[in-house]
Amino acid sequence: NLHTVISRFRKEFSDPDVPFLVGQMGIFVEQPWNAEKKLVDAAHRYLPNQVSNTAFVSAKDLHHKGDEVHFDSPSYRELGRRYAQAYIKLISTQ
């Protein structure tokens, strides 16, 4: 349970407001999502509405490295920028 994982992190760090960001799985035309991946994605997207100080980071328009699983280098860099933007937004509202 994702909520339990977040609670454990926050308890471990003795801080109930530790930011938690969740990144979207790769969305690749060559590898369509099954029902389970769609369910996980929905839980990730909805997380910020359920748990304080959390964020969802989209993988929209990112590309795989040819294996239809892992992002290519430019996409990883873009994902990193998206994580940074989401983190900055979270800590600026504290």
PDB file as gemmi writes it, atoms N, CA and C in Angstrom:
CRYST1    1.000    1.000    1.000  90.00  90.00  90.00 P 1                      
ATOM      1  N   ASN A   1       0.844  -1.179   0.000  1.00  0.00           N  
ATOM      2  CA  ASN A   1       0.000   0.000   0.000  1.00  0.00           C  
ATOM      3  C   ASN A   1       0.888   1.240   0.000  1.00  0.00           C  
ATOM      4  N   LEU A   2       0.677   2.082  -0.977  1.00  0.00           N  
ATOM      5  CA  LEU A   2       1.498   3.279  -1.136  1.00  0.00           C  
ATOM      6  C   LEU A   2       1.407   4.206   0.069  1.00  0.00           C  
ATOM      7  N   HIS A   3       0.243   4.339   0.632  1.00  0.00           N  
ATOM      8  CA  HIS A   3       0.068   5.210   1.797  1.00  0.00           C  
ATOM      9  C   HIS A   3       0.903   4.706   2.974  1.00  0.00           C  
ATOM     10  N   THR A   4       0.986   3.396   3.123  1.00  0.00           N  
ATOM     11  CA  THR A   4       1.782   2.802   4.195  1.00  0.00           C  
ATOM     12  C   THR A   4       3.266   3.075   3.989  1.00  0.00           C  
ATOM     13  N   VAL A   5       3.723   2.970   2.757  1.00  0.00           N  
ATOM     14  CA  VAL A   5       5.129   3.249   2.453  1.00  0.00           C  
ATOM     15  C   VAL A   5       5.471   4.692   2.815  1.00  0.00           C  
ATOM     16  N   ILE A   6       4.609   5.610   2.447  1.00  0.00           N  
ATOM     17  CA  ILE A   6       4.843   7.025   2.749  1.00  0.00           C  
ATOM     18  C   ILE A   6       4.880   7.244   4.254  1.00  0.00           C  
ATOM     19  N   SER A   7       3.961   6.644   4.959  1.00  0.00           N  
ATOM     20  CA  SER A   7       3.932   6.761   6.428  1.00  0.00           C  
ATOM     21  C   SER A   7       5.213   6.221   7.047  1.00  0.00           C  
ATOM     22  N   ARG A   8       5.703   5.103   6.527  1.00  0.00           N  
ATOM     23  CA  ARG A   8       6.940   4.507   7.053  1.00  0.00           C  
ATOM     24  C   ARG A   8       8.137   5.418   6.803  1.00  0.00           C  
ATOM     25  N   PHE A   9       8.223   6.011   5.610  1.00  0.00           N  
ATOM     26  CA  PHE A   9       9.310   6.955   5.330  1.00  0.00           C  
ATOM     27  C   PHE A   9       9.251   8.118   6.309  1.00  0.00           C  
ATOM     28  N   ARG A  10       8.091   8.659   6.474  1.00  0.00           N  
ATOM     29  CA  ARG A  10       7.942   9.832   7.344  1.00  0.00           C  
ATOM     30  C   ARG A  10       8.235   9.489   8.794  1.00  0.00           C  
ATOM     31  N   LYS A  11       7.852   8.308   9.222  1.00  0.00           N  
ATOM     32  CA  LYS A  11       8.158   7.878  10.582  1.00  0.00           C  
ATOM     33  C   LYS A  11       9.660   7.660  10.743  1.00  0.00           C  
ATOM     34  N   GLU A  12      10.284   7.021   9.760  1.00  0.00           N  
ATOM     35  CA  GLU A  12      11.725   6.760   9.805  1.00  0.00           C  
ATOM     36  C   GLU A  12      12.526   8.051   9.912  1.00  0.00           C  
ATOM     37  N   PHE A  13      12.086   9.089   9.223  1.00  0.00           N  
ATOM     38  CA  PHE A  13      12.778  10.375   9.252  1.00  0.00           C  
ATOM     39  C   PHE A  13      12.264  11.310  10.340  1.00  0.00           C  
ATOM     40  N   SER A  14      11.340  10.813  11.149  1.00  0.00           N  
ATOM     41  CA  SER A  14      10.764  11.593  12.255  1.00  0.00           C  
ATOM     42  C   SER A  14      10.232  12.941  11.786  1.00  0.00           C  
ATOM     43  N   ASP A  15       9.603  12.920  10.622  1.00  0.00           N  
ATOM     44  CA  ASP A  15       9.054  14.149  10.043  1.00  0.00           C  
ATOM     45  C   ASP A  15       7.776  13.801   9.278  1.00  0.00           C  
ATOM     46  N   PRO A  16       6.626  14.199   9.798  1.00  0.00           N  
ATOM     47  CA  PRO A  16       5.357  13.851   9.150  1.00  0.00           C  
ATOM     48  C   PRO A  16       5.118  14.572   7.823  1.00  0.00           C  
ATOM     49  N   ASP A  17       6.022  15.491   7.465  1.00  0.00           N  
ATOM     50  CA  ASP A  17       5.845  16.255   6.227  1.00  0.00           C  
ATOM     51  C   ASP A  17       6.920  15.993   5.184  1.00  0.00           C  
ATOM     52  N   VAL A  18       7.682  14.904   5.319  1.00  0.00           N  
ATOM     53  CA  VAL A  18       8.699  14.599   4.308  1.00  0.00           C  
ATOM     54  C   VAL A  18       8.011  14.536   2.940  1.00  0.00           C  
ATOM     55  N   PRO A  19       8.508  15.303   1.967  1.00  0.00           N  
ATOM     56  CA  PRO A  19       7.902  15.262   0.631  1.00  0.00           C  
ATOM     57  C   PRO A  19       8.058  13.875   0.005  1.00  0.00           C  
ATOM     58  N   PHE A  20       7.066  13.477  -0.765  1.00  0.00           N  
ATOM     59  CA  PHE A  20       7.102  12.190  -1.448  1.00  0.00           C  
ATOM     60  C   PHE A  20       6.617  12.413  -2.870  1.00  0.00           C  
ATOM     61  N   LEU A  21       7.466  12.103  -3.837  1.00  0.00           N  
ATOM     62  CA  LEU A  21       7.119  12.269  -5.245  1.00  0.00           C  
ATOM     63  C   LEU A  21       7.044  10.903  -5.903  1.00  0.00           C  
ATOM     64  N   VAL A  22       6.057  10.720  -6.748  1.00  0.00           N  
ATOM     65  CA  VAL A  22       5.906   9.457  -7.465  1.00  0.00           C  
ATOM     66  C   VAL A  22       5.932   9.754  -8.962  1.00  0.00           C  
ATOM     67  N   GLY A  23       6.792   9.019  -9.662  1.00  0.00           N  
ATOM     68  CA  GLY A  23       6.936   9.208 -11.098  1.00  0.00           C  
ATOM     69  C   GLY A  23       6.097   8.212 -11.877  1.00  0.00           C  
ATOM     70  N   GLN A  24       5.558   8.694 -12.955  1.00  0.00           N  
ATOM     71  CA  GLN A  24       4.724   7.853 -13.813  1.00  0.00           C  
ATOM     72  C   GLN A  24       5.583   6.837 -14.569  1.00  0.00           C  
ATOM     73  N   MET A  25       5.046   5.665 -14.755  1.00  0.00           N  
ATOM     74  CA  MET A  25       5.715   4.642 -15.562  1.00  0.00           C  
ATOM     75  C   MET A  25       5.748   5.121 -17.012  1.00  0.00           C  
ATOM     76  N   GLY A  26       6.671   4.586 -17.779  1.00  0.00           N  
ATOM     77  CA  GLY A  26       6.767   4.953 -19.190  1.00  0.00           C  
ATOM     78  C   GLY A  26       5.498   4.594 -19.960  1.00  0.00           C  
ATOM     79  N   ILE A  27       5.104   5.501 -20.819  1.00  0.00           N  
ATOM     80  CA  ILE A  27       3.920   5.308 -21.662  1.00  0.00           C  
ATOM     81  C   ILE A  27       4.420   5.193 -23.092  1.00  0.00           C  
ATOM     82  N   PHE A  28       4.542   3.979 -23.602  1.00  0.00           N  
ATOM     83  CA  PHE A  28       5.108   3.769 -24.923  1.00  0.00           C  
ATOM     84  C   PHE A  28       4.098   3.080 -25.835  1.00  0.00           C  
ATOM     85  N   VAL A  29       3.925   3.628 -27.012  1.00  0.00           N  
ATOM     86  CA  VAL A  29       2.947   3.104 -27.981  1.00  0.00           C  
ATOM     87  C   VAL A  29       3.205   1.632 -28.260  1.00  0.00           C  
ATOM     88  N   GLU A  30       4.475   1.270 -28.324  1.00  0.00           N  
ATOM     89  CA  GLU A  30       4.834  -0.114 -28.655  1.00  0.00           C  
ATOM     90  C   GLU A  30       4.513  -1.097 -27.534  1.00  0.00           C  
ATOM     91  N   GLN A  31       4.257  -0.591 -26.342  1.00  0.00           N  
ATOM     92  CA  GLN A  31       4.012  -1.447 -25.177  1.00  0.00           C  
ATOM     93  C   GLN A  31       2.781  -0.930 -24.425  1.00  0.00           C  
ATOM     94  N   PRO A  32       1.582  -1.147 -24.960  1.00  0.00           N  
ATOM     95  CA  PRO A  32       0.368  -0.614 -24.315  1.00  0.00           C  
ATOM     96  C   PRO A  32       0.206  -1.126 -22.881  1.00  0.00           C  
ATOM     97  N   TRP A  33      -0.382  -0.281 -22.059  1.00  0.00           N  
ATOM     98  CA  TRP A  33      -0.617  -0.651 -20.677  1.00  0.00           C  
ATOM     99  C   TRP A  33      -1.749  -1.658 -20.561  1.00  0.00           C  
ATOM    100  N   ASN A  34      -1.597  -2.580 -19.630  1.00  0.00           N  
ATOM    101  CA  ASN A  34      -2.685  -3.496 -19.294  1.00  0.00           C  
ATOM    102  C   ASN A  34      -3.515  -2.876 -18.169  1.00  0.00           C  
ATOM    103  N   ALA A  35      -4.533  -3.566 -17.737  1.00  0.00           N  
ATOM    104  CA  ALA A  35      -5.440  -3.039 -16.707  1.00  0.00           C  
ATOM    105  C   ALA A  35      -4.703  -2.764 -15.391  1.00  0.00           C  
ATOM    106  N   GLU A  36      -3.731  -3.602 -15.040  1.00  0.00           N  
ATOM    107  CA  GLU A  36      -2.997  -3.422 -13.789  1.00  0.00           C  
ATOM    108  C   GLU A  36      -2.158  -2.150 -13.816  1.00  0.00           C  
ATOM    109  N   LYS A  37      -1.478  -1.890 -14.929  1.00  0.00           N  
ATOM    110  CA  LYS A  37      -0.677  -0.661 -15.026  1.00  0.00           C  
ATOM    111  C   LYS A  37      -1.571   0.572 -14.986  1.00  0.00           C  
ATOM    112  N   LYS A  38      -2.732   0.471 -15.599  1.00  0.00           N  
ATOM    113  CA  LYS A  38      -3.677   1.591 -15.562  1.00  0.00           C  
ATOM    114  C   LYS A  38      -4.164   1.842 -14.138  1.00  0.00           C  
ATOM    115  N   LEU A  39      -4.361   0.796 -13.380  1.00  0.00           N  
ATOM    116  CA  LEU A  39      -4.787   0.924 -11.987  1.00  0.00           C  
ATOM    117  C   LEU A  39      -3.694   1.577 -11.136  1.00  0.00           C  
ATOM    118  N   VAL A  40      -2.455   1.146 -11.325  1.00  0.00           N  
ATOM    119  CA  VAL A  40      -1.334   1.744 -10.598  1.00  0.00           C  
ATOM    120  C   VAL A  40      -1.203   3.218 -10.968  1.00  0.00           C  
ATOM    121  N   ASP A  41      -1.306   3.530 -12.255  1.00  0.00           N  
ATOM    122  CA  ASP A  41      -1.207   4.914 -12.698  1.00  0.00           C  
ATOM    123  C   ASP A  41      -2.297   5.773 -12.061  1.00  0.00           C  
ATOM    124  N   ALA A  42      -3.501   5.259 -11.991  1.00  0.00           N  
ATOM    125  CA  ALA A  42      -4.599   6.019 -11.378  1.00  0.00           C  
ATOM    126  C   ALA A  42      -4.306   6.293  -9.906  1.00  0.00           C  
ATOM    127  N   ALA A  43      -3.764   5.309  -9.199  1.00  0.00           N  
ATOM    128  CA  ALA A  43      -3.412   5.501  -7.784  1.00  0.00           C  
ATOM    129  C   ALA A  43      -2.324   6.566  -7.638  1.00  0.00           C  
ATOM    130  N   HIS A  44      -1.336   6.526  -8.515  1.00  0.00           N  
ATOM    131  CA  HIS A  44      -0.261   7.523  -8.476  1.00  0.00           C  
ATOM    132  C   HIS A  44      -0.784   8.924  -8.768  1.00  0.00           C  
ATOM    133  N   ARG A  45      -1.624   9.040  -9.773  1.00  0.00           N  
ATOM    134  CA  ARG A  45      -2.176  10.353 -10.137  1.00  0.00           C  
ATOM    135  C   ARG A  45      -3.020  10.956  -9.014  1.00  0.00           C  
ATOM    136  N   TYR A  46      -3.764  10.108  -8.320  1.00  0.00           N  
ATOM    137  CA  TYR A  46      -4.692  10.575  -7.295  1.00  0.00           C  
ATOM    138  C   TYR A  46      -4.011  10.810  -5.940  1.00  0.00           C  
ATOM    139  N   LEU A  47      -2.794  10.318  -5.791  1.00  0.00           N  
ATOM    140  CA  LEU A  47      -2.085  10.417  -4.515  1.00  0.00           C  
ATOM    141  C   LEU A  47      -2.080  11.828  -3.923  1.00  0.00           C  
ATOM    142  N   PRO A  48      -1.740  12.877  -4.679  1.00  0.00           N  
ATOM    143  CA  PRO A  48      -1.708  14.219  -4.078  1.00  0.00           C  
ATOM    144  C   PRO A  48      -3.055  14.686  -3.522  1.00  0.00           C  
ATOM    145  N   ASN A  49      -4.145  14.087  -3.976  1.00  0.00           N  
ATOM    146  CA  ASN A  49      -5.463  14.422  -3.442  1.00  0.00           C  
ATOM    147  C   ASN A  49      -5.757  13.704  -2.132  1.00  0.00           C  
ATOM    148  N   GLN A  50      -4.953  12.690  -1.822  1.00  0.00           N  
ATOM    149  CA  GLN A  50      -5.201  11.876  -0.640  1.00  0.00           C  
ATOM    150  C   GLN A  50      -4.173  12.052   0.475  1.00  0.00           C  
ATOM    151  N   VAL A  51      -2.929  12.339   0.098  1.00  0.00           N  
ATOM    152  CA  VAL A  51      -1.846  12.402   1.086  1.00  0.00           C  
ATOM    153  C   VAL A  51      -1.146  13.746   0.948  1.00  0.00           C  
ATOM    154  N   SER A  52      -1.017  14.440   2.058  1.00  0.00           N  
ATOM    155  CA  SER A  52      -0.389  15.762   2.022  1.00  0.00           C  
ATOM    156  C   SER A  52       1.085  15.681   1.631  1.00  0.00           C  
ATOM    157  N   ASN A  53       1.556  16.745   1.028  1.00  0.00           N  
ATOM    158  CA  ASN A  53       2.959  16.918   0.655  1.00  0.00           C  
ATOM    159  C   ASN A  53       3.478  15.805  -0.247  1.00  0.00           C  
ATOM    160  N   THR A  54       2.643  15.422  -1.219  1.00  0.00           N  
ATOM    161  CA  THR A  54       3.034  14.446  -2.232  1.00  0.00           C  
ATOM    162  C   THR A  54       2.789  15.055  -3.600  1.00  0.00           C  
ATOM    163  N   ALA A  55       3.451  14.496  -4.610  1.00  0.00           N  
ATOM    164  CA  ALA A  55       3.284  14.998  -5.972  1.00  0.00           C  
ATOM    165  C   ALA A  55       3.379  13.848  -6.965  1.00  0.00           C  
ATOM    166  N   PHE A  56       2.726  14.032  -8.081  1.00  0.00           N  
ATOM    167  CA  PHE A  56       2.762  13.105  -9.210  1.00  0.00           C  
ATOM    168  C   PHE A  56       3.597  13.745 -10.309  1.00  0.00           C  
ATOM    169  N   VAL A  57       4.517  12.995 -10.892  1.00  0.00           N  
ATOM    170  CA  VAL A  57       5.374  13.499 -11.960  1.00  0.00           C  
ATOM    171  C   VAL A  57       5.060  12.716 -13.236  1.00  0.00           C  
ATOM    172  N   SER A  58       4.590  13.427 -14.240  1.00  0.00           N  
ATOM    173  CA  SER A  58       4.158  12.816 -15.497  1.00  0.00           C  
ATOM    174  C   SER A  58       5.331  12.375 -16.366  1.00  0.00           C  
ATOM    175  N   ALA A  59       5.112  11.294 -17.101  1.00  0.00           N  
ATOM    176  CA  ALA A  59       6.081  10.811 -18.080  1.00  0.00           C  
ATOM    177  C   ALA A  59       5.592  11.075 -19.505  1.00  0.00           C  
ATOM    178  N   LYS A  60       4.609  11.945 -19.624  1.00  0.00           N  
ATOM    179  CA  LYS A  60       4.029  12.237 -20.935  1.00  0.00           C  
ATOM    180  C   LYS A  60       5.100  12.705 -21.918  1.00  0.00           C  
ATOM    181  N   ASP A  61       5.051  12.163 -23.120  1.00  0.00           N  
ATOM    182  CA  ASP A  61       5.936  12.533 -24.232  1.00  0.00           C  
ATOM    183  C   ASP A  61       7.400  12.150 -24.026  1.00  0.00           C  
ATOM    184  N   LEU A  62       7.683  11.266 -23.085  1.00  0.00           N  
ATOM    185  CA  LEU A  62       9.046  10.767 -22.927  1.00  0.00           C  
ATOM    186  C   LEU A  62       9.199   9.501 -23.779  1.00  0.00           C  
ATOM    187  N   HIS A  63      10.442   9.160 -24.094  1.00  0.00           N  
ATOM    188  CA  HIS A  63      10.710   8.070 -25.042  1.00  0.00           C  
ATOM    189  C   HIS A  63      11.563   6.977 -24.412  1.00  0.00           C  
ATOM    190  N   HIS A  64      11.423   5.760 -24.939  1.00  0.00           N  
ATOM    191  CA  HIS A  64      12.240   4.650 -24.441  1.00  0.00           C  
ATOM    192  C   HIS A  64      13.553   4.587 -25.210  1.00  0.00           C  
ATOM    193  N   LYS A  65      14.481   3.806 -24.674  1.00  0.00           N  
ATOM    194  CA  LYS A  65      15.814   3.715 -25.265  1.00  0.00           C  
ATOM    195  C   LYS A  65      15.914   2.625 -26.327  1.00  0.00           C  
ATOM    196  N   GLY A  66      14.778   2.117 -26.764  1.00  0.00           N  
ATOM    197  CA  GLY A  66      14.774   1.068 -27.769  1.00  0.00           C  
ATOM    198  C   GLY A  66      14.292  -0.264 -27.233  1.00  0.00           C  
ATOM    199  N   ASP A  67      14.151  -0.361 -25.919  1.00  0.00           N  
ATOM    200  CA  ASP A  67      13.727  -1.629 -25.316  1.00  0.00           C  
ATOM    201  C   ASP A  67      12.262  -1.626 -24.893  1.00  0.00           C  
ATOM    202  N   GLU A  68      11.578  -0.510 -25.128  1.00  0.00           N  
ATOM    203  CA  GLU A  68      10.156  -0.356 -24.804  1.00  0.00           C  
ATOM    204  C   GLU A  68       9.875  -0.458 -23.307  1.00  0.00           C  
ATOM    205  N   VAL A  69      10.911  -0.253 -22.484  1.00  0.00           N  
ATOM    206  CA  VAL A  69      10.765  -0.335 -21.030  1.00  0.00           C  
ATOM    207  C   VAL A  69      11.399   0.877 -20.348  1.00  0.00           C  
ATOM    208  N   HIS A  70      12.662   1.141 -20.657  1.00  0.00           N  
ATOM    209  CA  HIS A  70      13.428   2.182 -19.970  1.00  0.00           C  
ATOM    210  C   HIS A  70      13.487   3.455 -20.811  1.00  0.00           C  
ATOM    211  N   PHE A  71      13.503   4.587 -20.131  1.00  0.00           N  
ATOM    212  CA  PHE A  71      13.611   5.865 -20.825  1.00  0.00           C  
ATOM    213  C   PHE A  71      14.991   6.019 -21.458  1.00  0.00           C  
ATOM    214  N   ASP A  72      15.057   6.783 -22.545  1.00  0.00           N  
ATOM    215  CA  ASP A  72      16.360   7.125 -23.116  1.00  0.00           C  
ATOM    216  C   ASP A  72      16.963   8.270 -22.296  1.00  0.00           C  
ATOM    217  N   SER A  73      18.224   8.583 -22.552  1.00  0.00           N  
ATOM    218  CA  SER A  73      18.929   9.588 -21.751  1.00  0.00           C  
ATOM    219  C   SER A  73      18.255  10.957 -21.758  1.00  0.00           C  
ATOM    220  N   PRO A  74      17.854  11.496 -22.923  1.00  0.00           N  
ATOM    221  CA  PRO A  74      17.183  12.798 -22.897  1.00  0.00           C  
ATOM    222  C   PRO A  74      15.883  12.767 -22.075  1.00  0.00           C  
ATOM    223  N   SER A  75      15.176  11.650 -22.140  1.00  0.00           N  
ATOM    224  CA  SER A  75      13.928  11.538 -21.384  1.00  0.00           C  
ATOM    225  C   SER A  75      14.194  11.464 -19.887  1.00  0.00           C  
ATOM    226  N   TYR A  76      15.261  10.746 -19.491  1.00  0.00           N  
ATOM    227  CA  TYR A  76      15.618  10.718 -18.066  1.00  0.00           C  
ATOM    228  C   TYR A  76      15.971  12.104 -17.564  1.00  0.00           C  
ATOM    229  N   ARG A  77      16.679  12.866 -18.375  1.00  0.00           N  
ATOM    230  CA  ARG A  77      17.018  14.236 -17.961  1.00  0.00           C  
ATOM    231  C   ARG A  77      15.758  15.086 -17.818  1.00  0.00           C  
ATOM    232  N   GLU A  78      14.835  14.938 -18.755  1.00  0.00           N  
ATOM    233  CA  GLU A  78      13.577  15.686 -18.669  1.00  0.00           C  
ATOM    234  C   GLU A  78      12.785  15.242 -17.444  1.00  0.00           C  
ATOM    235  N   LEU A  79      12.751  13.956 -17.175  1.00  0.00           N  
ATOM    236  CA  LEU A  79      12.044  13.457 -15.994  1.00  0.00           C  
ATOM    237  C   LEU A  79      12.671  14.045 -14.728  1.00  0.00           C  
ATOM    238  N   GLY A  80      13.986  14.147 -14.700  1.00  0.00           N  
ATOM    239  CA  GLY A  80      14.669  14.763 -13.568  1.00  0.00           C  
ATOM    240  C   GLY A  80      14.259  16.218 -13.389  1.00  0.00           C  
ATOM    241  N   ARG A  81      14.143  16.948 -14.491  1.00  0.00           N  
ATOM    242  CA  ARG A  81      13.687  18.345 -14.409  1.00  0.00           C  
ATOM    243  C   ARG A  81      12.260  18.410 -13.867  1.00  0.00           C  
ATOM    244  N   ARG A  82      11.432  17.487 -14.300  1.00  0.00           N  
ATOM    245  CA  ARG A  82      10.046  17.464 -13.811  1.00  0.00           C  
ATOM    246  C   ARG A  82       9.988  17.153 -12.321  1.00  0.00           C  
ATOM    247  N   TYR A  83      10.827  16.220 -11.875  1.00  0.00           N  
ATOM    248  CA  TYR A  83      10.903  15.920 -10.448  1.00  0.00           C  
ATOM    249  C   TYR A  83      11.340  17.162  -9.674  1.00  0.00           C  
ATOM    250  N   ALA A  84      12.354  17.840 -10.188  1.00  0.00           N  
ATOM    251  CA  ALA A  84      12.858  19.033  -9.507  1.00  0.00           C  
ATOM    252  C   ALA A  84      11.769  20.101  -9.415  1.00  0.00           C  
ATOM    253  N   GLN A  85      11.047  20.321 -10.489  1.00  0.00           N  
ATOM    254  CA  GLN A  85       9.968  21.310 -10.477  1.00  0.00           C  
ATOM    255  C   GLN A  85       8.888  20.935  -9.467  1.00  0.00           C  
ATOM    256  N   ALA A  86       8.522  19.661  -9.438  1.00  0.00           N  
ATOM    257  CA  ALA A  86       7.496  19.211  -8.491  1.00  0.00           C  
ATOM    258  C   ALA A  86       7.989  19.366  -7.053  1.00  0.00           C  
ATOM    259  N   TYR A  87       9.252  19.044  -6.807  1.00  0.00           N  
ATOM    260  CA  TYR A  87       9.820  19.166  -5.461  1.00  0.00           C  
ATOM    261  C   TYR A  87       9.852  20.627  -5.030  1.00  0.00           C  
ATOM    262  N   ILE A  88      10.312  21.495  -5.900  1.00  0.00           N  
ATOM    263  CA  ILE A  88      10.369  22.922  -5.570  1.00  0.00           C  
ATOM    264  C   ILE A  88       8.979  23.455  -5.261  1.00  0.00           C  
ATOM    265  N   LYS A  89       8.003  23.022  -6.027  1.00  0.00           N  
ATOM    266  CA  LYS A  89       6.622  23.439  -5.773  1.00  0.00           C  
ATOM    267  C   LYS A  89       6.148  22.953  -4.401  1.00  0.00           C  
ATOM    268  N   LEU A  90       6.466  21.706  -4.063  1.00  0.00           N  
ATOM    269  CA  LEU A  90       6.057  21.165  -2.759  1.00  0.00           C  
ATOM    270  C   LEU A  90       6.683  21.936  -1.612  1.00  0.00           C  
ATOM    271  N   ILE A  91       7.991  22.160  -1.675  1.00  0.00           N  
ATOM    272  CA  ILE A  91       8.633  22.809  -0.520  1.00  0.00           C  
ATOM    273  C   ILE A  91       8.332  24.300  -0.444  1.00  0.00           C  
ATOM    274  N   SER A  92       7.920  24.898  -1.543  1.00  0.00           N  
ATOM    275  CA  SER A  92       7.597  26.332  -1.502  1.00  0.00           C  
ATOM    276  C   SER A  92       6.239  26.594  -0.871  1.00  0.00           C  
ATOM    277  N   THR A  93       5.425  25.557  -0.720  1.00  0.00           N  
ATOM    278  CA  THR A  93       4.110  25.737  -0.110  1.00  0.00           C  
ATOM    279  C   THR A  93       4.106  25.347   1.366  1.00  0.00           C  
ATOM    280  N   GLN A  94       5.255  24.971   1.899  1.00  0.00           N  
ATOM    281  CA  GLN A  94       5.333  24.561   3.313  1.00  0.00           C  
ATOM    282  C   GLN A  94       5.447  25.772   4.204  1.00  0.00           C  
TER     283      GLN A  94                                                      
END                                                                             
